[in-house]
């Protein structure tokens, strides 16, 4: 299978996942990221971003290898936050890049088959990411959140709509999203919702994952 076909196959799975777990060991109530990933996979999540910004590289690489084994066994996609080198080293399905991370265009040249995500906070950033070769953009932060230091305004549903309309590639949403926000996000056109603490800090991450997936499949929530 050529790189275009591999990328297309990964994106089909990406767009059908619905729920996008983003990890944070610091926000997992004393549990390890591996424990959270195992629990979420048991609950049905099939799209995971390993995001451990404070972890030293050797530890991050070791964890990425372990998470890659778990996602492969479950048939789930693994995206690595920030680190293209780690994503390539463990054979991840993709990498997610922030505004100050490795350039999207260079990542696309080095990893043509990978899903490449980009964090965006405005229509201009979103359009630049699409032109550079991003597979998808993340729109956020939508609401106040403890997982990201943010000095700008939170986008809310109005900001979400403005950015979503500015691109033709798939998009995800993130930032302070709670289960009660999901119906409105679905009505706004969201297909893929990225969450951290709704799963990582849940008393029962497996059940929380099941409940979120059921909510994301709510037909009555759709426009």
N, C-alpha and C positions, 0 to 999 in steps of 0.2 A: 504494500500500500504506500503510495507516495505521500509527501508531506502535506499537500493540500487536502487529500482524502482523510488523513489522520486528524488534521485540524478540524475539518468539517464534522467528522464523527464525534470528536470531543465536544464540539459546540452544540451538536444535537443533544447530547447527554446533559450538557451544562444548562441548556434552555428548558429541559424537561424536569430539572431537579426541584425547582420551587424554593426549597429551603437551603440556605447557604450558611453553614456553621463557620464562624471565624473564632479561632481558639485564643485563649488568654489564660495561662496557668495562674497568673496573679489574681485573676477574678473567678477562680474555680473552687472557692471555699475550701482550700487546703488539699484538694484532689489534684492529681497530676493531669496534664493534658492528655496523656495516653488513656487514662481512665475515662475522661470525658469523651474522647473520640470513640472508644469502644462502646460506651453507653449510647452515644448518638447514632452510631452505625446500627446498633441493635434496634434503635427506634425508627430507623428507615432513612436517615439522612444519606444523601449520595453525592454531596458536594461540600468539601471541607477546605478551608484556607488555614494553613499553619502560620499563625502570626504571633511570634514570641520575640518582640523587639528588644527586650532586655537580656536575652539569653546569649551567652558567649558562643562564638561560632562552632567550636568542637561539640558543645552540648546540643546546639541547634541541629547540626548535621546528624548527630546520633539520633535525636528525636525524629527528624525528618525520615530517616531510614526506617524507624519503627512504625511511624504513621503511614509511610508508603506501603509497608507490608500489610497493615490493617486495611487500607483502602483498596489495595489490589484484591485481597481476599473477598472483600464485600462488593467489588465491582463499582466502587465510588471514585470520583475524581478528586485529585489532590492538587491544590494550588499553594505555592509557597509565597509568602509575603516578602517583598523587597529583594530577596536574594536569588538572582538568576543563577549564580554559581551553585547554590544548594539545590535549586530545582533541577538543574542539569545533572548534578552528581547523583541524585536519588531517582532520576527518571520520573519526575513529577509530570502531571498533565499540563501544568501552567505556572505562571508567575504573576503576582499582582504588584504593580509599581505605583509609587506615589509621585507627586510632582517633583520631588528632589532626588528621586532614585535613578537607577540606570535608565538611559534613554530608551523609549519604546522602539524607535526605528532600529536602533542597534540590537536590541533584544530580538526583534523580529528577524533580523539577518542571521543572528546566531542560533535561533531556535524557531525555524519557520513552522514547525508542526505544533508548537505550544500554544495553548490559550494564553493570551497576554491581556491582563486587565489593567485598568488605569483609574486611579482616584481622581475625581473631578468635582469642582465646586462651583462652576459657572459654565454657561454655554460656550464661551471662548475656549476654556480648557478642554471641554468635551470635544469640540470640533478639531482642535489641535491633536488630541489623542487619536481620534478616528483617522485623520490624515496620516498620522505616523505609523498606523498599522495595528492599533489596539483591536483585540477581538471583542471586548466589551468595555464599558465604562461603569464605574460605581459612582452613584450620585449621593452625596452626603457631605457633612452630617445633617440629617433631617431635623432631629430633635436633640435637646441637651443629653449628653452622654458622658459617662465616666471612663470610657475606653479610649478617648481621643482628646488631646489638648487642643483647644480650638478658640481662637480669639475673634473670629468673624461671626457673622449672623448665621443662625441655623436656618436651613433652606425651607423647611416645612413643605407642604403639598404644592404651594404656588411655585417655589423655586424648583421643586422636582419637575413640575410640568414644563417649565421654561427650558430646562436642560434636556429633558427627554425629547422634546420637539426639535432640538437642534442637531440631532444625530440620527443616523440610519442603522447603526450597529446596536446589538442588544445592550441592555443596561440593568444594573442591580441597584438596590437602595440599601442604605445603612445609616446608623447613627441614632441611638436612643430609642430604637423601635421596640415596642412592647406588643404583646398579643392583641391588645385593644386597638392598636393602630392598623392592624393587618387588613380589615375590611375596607377601610378608606384607601389604603395603598393599592389594593386590588382594583378598586373602582377607578383609581388614577392610572391604571394600566400596568402596574408592577407585576412581573412574572417571577422574579427571583428576589427574595428578601434575605439580606445578610444580617445575622444576629450573633451577638456574643453572649451577654449575661442571661438572656432569656433561656439559654441552654446551660452555659458553663456554671452559672450560679443557682440553677434550679435544684431543689431538694432531690428530685428524681430526673436526671437528664434524659433518660430513655423515654419516660412518659411525657416529659415536656416536648421532646422531639415529635412524638406521635401526635400530640395535641396540636402543635404548630403545623405539621403537615396536613392534618385534617382541616384546619382553619384555612390554609392556603388553597385547598381544593373546594372551598365553599362556592357553589354555583350562584347562590343568592347574592354574593358580594360583587359579582361581575357586572360591568356596565351593560 
